[in-house]
């Protein structure tokens, strides 16, 4: 489990209201590869994918954002980095 930080504030607390609810990534703009993380009718965050970037995906929730990049193919590994600190905060 990631504990993302934004200016010293743990934004994961904002997820508490969605605990136990199904959340889905919904593609909102296919050509631009833009997505929204939704729980029912609530939009929790966004993700956009940029072609040709070292960090091809950026997710934003509240005031915090994270970059996702593929680190290797076998085994598949995705590194998550907090934009505000530049620190790797997770691996998928």
C-alpha positions as CSV (number, residue, x, y, z in Angstrom):
1,X,0.0,0.0,0.0
2,X,1.3,3.4,-0.9
3,X,1.2,6.3,1.4
4,X,1.5,9.3,-0.9
5,X,2.6,12.6,0.6
6,X,1.9,16.1,-0.5
7,X,3.5,19.0,1.4
8,X,3.6,16.8,4.5
9,X,-0.1,15.9,4.3
10,X,-1.1,12.3,3.8
11,X,-3.6,12.5,0.9
12,X,-4.5,8.8,1.3
13,X,-6.9,9.9,4.1
14,X,-9.1,11.2,1.3
15,X,-9.7,7.6,0.3
16,X,-11.4,6.8,3.6
17,X,-14.8,7.8,2.3
18,X,-14.4,5.3,-0.6
19,X,-13.3,2.3,1.6
20,X,-15.2,-0.8,0.6
21,X,-16.5,0.8,-2.6
22,X,-15.7,-0.4,-6.1
23,X,-13.4,2.1,-7.9
24,X,-12.7,2.0,-11.7
25,X,-10.5,3.7,-14.1
26,X,-12.7,5.1,-16.9
27,X,-11.1,6.3,-20.2
28,X,-12.5,9.8,-20.9
29,X,-10.6,10.7,-24.0
30,X,-9.3,7.7,-26.0
31,X,-7.0,9.7,-28.4
32,X,-5.3,11.6,-25.5
33,X,-5.3,8.4,-23.3
34,X,-7.0,10.3,-20.4
35,X,-8.6,8.5,-17.5
36,X,-10.6,9.3,-14.4
37,X,-10.7,7.1,-11.2
38,X,-14.3,6.9,-10.2
39,X,-16.3,5.5,-7.3
40,X,-19.9,5.5,-8.5
41,X,-20.6,9.1,-9.7
42,X,-17.6,10.6,-7.8
43,X,-14.4,11.3,-9.6
44,X,-11.5,10.7,-7.2
45,X,-8.5,11.4,-9.5
46,X,-7.2,11.5,-13.0
47,X,-4.4,9.9,-15.1
48,X,-3.0,10.9,-18.4
49,X,-0.5,9.0,-20.5
50,X,2.1,11.0,-22.6
51,X,3.7,9.2,-25.5
52,X,7.5,9.3,-25.6
53,X,8.0,10.5,-22.1
54,X,10.4,9.0,-19.5
55,X,7.5,9.0,-17.2
56,X,4.6,8.2,-19.5
57,X,1.7,8.4,-17.0
58,X,0.8,11.0,-14.5
59,X,-1.9,10.5,-11.9
60,X,-3.4,13.3,-9.8
61,X,-5.6,13.1,-6.7
62,X,-6.4,16.3,-4.8
63,X,-3.3,18.4,-4.9
64,X,-0.8,15.5,-5.2
65,X,0.5,13.8,-8.3
66,X,2.6,10.8,-9.2
67,X,4.5,9.6,-12.2
68,X,4.3,6.0,-13.4
69,X,6.9,4.4,-15.6
70,X,7.8,0.9,-16.7
71,X,11.1,0.0,-15.3
72,X,11.6,-3.4,-17.0
73,X,9.6,-5.9,-19.0
74,X,10.6,-9.3,-17.5
75,X,9.4,-9.3,-14.9
76,X,7.1,-6.4,-15.5
77,X,7.7,-3.6,-13.0
78,X,6.2,-0.2,-12.8
79,X,7.9,2.5,-10.6
80,X,5.8,5.2,-9.0
81,X,7.4,8.5,-8.1
82,X,5.9,11.4,-6.2
83,X,6.2,14.6,-8.3
84,X,6.4,16.9,-5.3
85,X,9.5,15.2,-3.8
86,X,11.0,13.2,-6.7
87,X,11.0,10.2,-4.4
88,X,10.1,6.7,-5.6
89,X,7.1,5.7,-3.4
90,X,6.1,2.3,-4.8
91,X,6.6,-0.5,-7.3
92,X,3.8,-2.4,-9.0
